[in-house]
């Protein structure tokens, strides 16, 4: 048993290093760990099995109780690596032979799971129900005793002494576990799951009978509860649902369209006003530069088109504001950006007006070319938010072309995911699309 425990520990401790090679972007050893406790029924399939081809009256109830523990490291949205322990009993009867057996077993598995939903339909952390496949390798310890049906007379045993009454060292065999599972997300920390695992044992000795079945098989059907850890108190670990915002974050924050909620705090207003003041100071500095140019000009004022100079400088400021959306407190919304609901990329009616105004600007200025840049907030996985931001940008891009007739050659789009937040505190303003002059 000691060597089995050491083998299992060494093998499973290698999981995080393999995980880092698969998901080098995170490099967070302590993130995405979970533990699962489960219980259910074990059933033996082998030579000593009362199959239903015999009369129903002779059918034996061969289900036994088993339980297990699973420690999991999530590699990405599709793959997980798990260390699994299962403990239980086995029973099998063969009436034509007049014998039966009882066994105890411990199963140690290292397996991988493949999330079919994310594989075929894309990463969606908001999906409640997921189906996954299971495959791996493992070790199987067992002791068994074979007896005569009816009289219970001892025939033979393995892992026992004194005619099957004293426990001795278990026999160890290698296994291949295969299975399928369903898991349902309760909240950010808890999931319930149902699994059925078929463990193919590299032996025909589990039932102490060698015959027609080359490899004995044990099935384990279980129901379990999973708890996800957050060792580093990393908020991104549980922000699995893309733009999902907790109720605490929503309270007193900017609304979905950027409008201020009635419950907005003075601290939030002060923070946003401070940003506005900073931009106003930049504009004032530009004014000072203009006056300085006027004072230094040696040529007659008529020969210097001061209005054109001012327009050029203010257009430069306008381009800057388009790159970094300005919070205008008096108007109550963020200018130059299109805002979206949580996990959505369809354009709302009030935001469509802004798209229309951009289209009008492009029609009036035929030289204007824009890049449509999509963004998402900080919550959720990098992959999910990258896809979401790209869909937002593409939706606005297609709307300008198909609805408002803007030439495709004057537009481009990209999604930045959560890499370009406007605010780290008020993440609703980061669910947006910006327009960058090319």
LINKA-V896024 format. One record per pair of residues at least 4 apart in sequence whose C-alpha atoms are under 6 Angstrom apart, sorted by the first residue. I is the first residue (numbers start at 1). J is the second residue. If there is no record, write none. Layout:
BEGIN
((I;J) (I;J))
END
This chain:
BEGIN
((9;13) (15;19) (19;75) (20;24) (20;27) (32;73) (32;74) (33;72) (33;73) (33;229) (34;71) (34;72) (34;227) (34;228) (34;229) (35;70) (35;71) (35;226) (35;227) (36;69) (36;70) (36;225) (36;226) (37;69) (37;224) (37;225) (38;67) (38;68) (38;223) (38;224) (39;66) (39;67) (39;222) (39;223) (40;66) (40;221) (40;222) (41;64) (41;65) (41;66) (41;220) (41;221) (42;63) (42;64) (42;66) (42;219) (42;220) (43;63) (43;218) (43;219) (44;218) (45;217) (46;213) (46;216) (47;213) (48;92) (48;93) (48;94) (49;92) (49;93) (49;94) (50;93) (50;94) (62;91) (64;89) (66;87) (66;88) (67;86) (67;87) (68;85) (68;86) (69;84) (69;85) (70;83) (70;84) (71;82) (71;83) (72;81) (72;82) (73;80) (73;81) (74;80) (75;79) (75;80) (78;114) (78;115) (78;118) (79;113) (79;114) (80;112) (80;113) (81;111) (81;112) (82;110) (82;111) (83;109) (83;110) (84;108) (84;109) (85;107) (85;108) (86;106) (86;107) (87;105) (87;106) (88;105) (89;103) (89;104) (90;102) (90;103) (91;101) (91;102) (92;100) (92;101) (93;100) (94;99) (98;149) (99;147) (99;148) (99;149) (100;146) (100;147) (100;149) (101;145) (101;146) (102;144) (102;145) (103;143) (103;144) (104;142) (104;143) (105;141) (105;142) (106;140) (106;141) (107;139) (107;140) (108;138) (108;139) (109;137) (109;138) (110;136) (110;137) (110;138) (111;135) (111;136) (112;134) (112;135) (113;133) (113;134) (114;132) (114;133) (115;132) (116;131) (116;132) (117;121) (118;122) (118;123) (125;240) (125;241) (126;241) (128;184) (128;185) (129;183) (129;184) (130;182) (130;183) (131;181) (131;182) (132;180) (132;181) (133;179) (133;180) (134;178) (134;179) (134;180) (135;177) (135;178) (136;176) (136;177) (137;175) (137;176) (138;174) (138;175) (139;173) (139;174) (139;175) (140;172) (140;173) (140;174) (141;170) (141;171) (141;172) (142;170) (142;171) (143;158) (143;159) (143;170) (144;157) (144;158) (145;157) (145;164) (146;155) (146;156) (146;157) (147;152) (147;153) (147;154) (147;155) (148;152) (148;153) (157;164) (159;168) (159;169) (159;170) (160;164) (160;166) (160;167) (160;168) (161;166) (162;166) (174;202) (175;200) (175;201) (175;202) (176;199) (176;200) (177;198) (177;199) (178;197) (178;198) (179;196) (179;197) (179;198) (180;195) (180;196) (181;194) (181;195) (182;193) (182;194) (183;192) (183;193) (184;191) (184;192) (185;191) (186;190) (186;191) (188;238) (189;227) (189;228) (190;226) (190;227) (191;225) (191;226) (192;224) (192;225) (193;223) (193;224) (194;222) (194;223) (195;221) (195;222) (196;220) (196;221) (197;219) (197;220) (198;218) (198;219) (199;217) (199;218) (200;217) (201;215) (201;216) (201;217) (202;215) (203;215) (204;210) (204;214) (204;215) (204;216) (205;209) (236;379) (239;379) (239;380) (240;380) (241;380) (242;379) (242;380) (242;385) (243;342) (243;343) (243;377) (243;379) (252;263) (252;264) (252;265) (253;264) (254;258) (254;259) (254;260) (254;261) (255;259) (255;260) (255;261) (256;341) (257;339) (258;333) (259;332) (259;333) (269;273) (293;297) (311;315) (321;325) (321;326) (322;336) (323;436) (327;334) (337;433) (337;434) (338;351) (338;432) (338;433) (339;431) (339;432) (340;431) (340;432) (345;392) (362;368) (369;410) (369;411) (369;437) (369;438) (370;411) (370;436) (370;437) (370;438) (371;411) (371;412) (371;413) (371;435) (371;436) (372;393) (372;413) (372;434) (372;435) (373;393) (373;413) (373;414) (373;415) (373;433) (373;434) (374;389) (374;390) (374;392) (374;393) (374;415) (374;433) (375;389) (375;416) (375;417) (375;431) (375;432) (375;433) (376;385) (376;389) (376;417) (376;418) (376;430) (376;431) (377;418) (377;427) (377;430) (377;431) (378;418) (382;386) (385;389) (385;417) (386;417) (389;415) (389;417) (390;414) (390;415) (391;395) (393;413) (394;398) (398;402) (399;403) (400;404) (400;406) (401;405) (401;406) (421;430) (422;430))
END
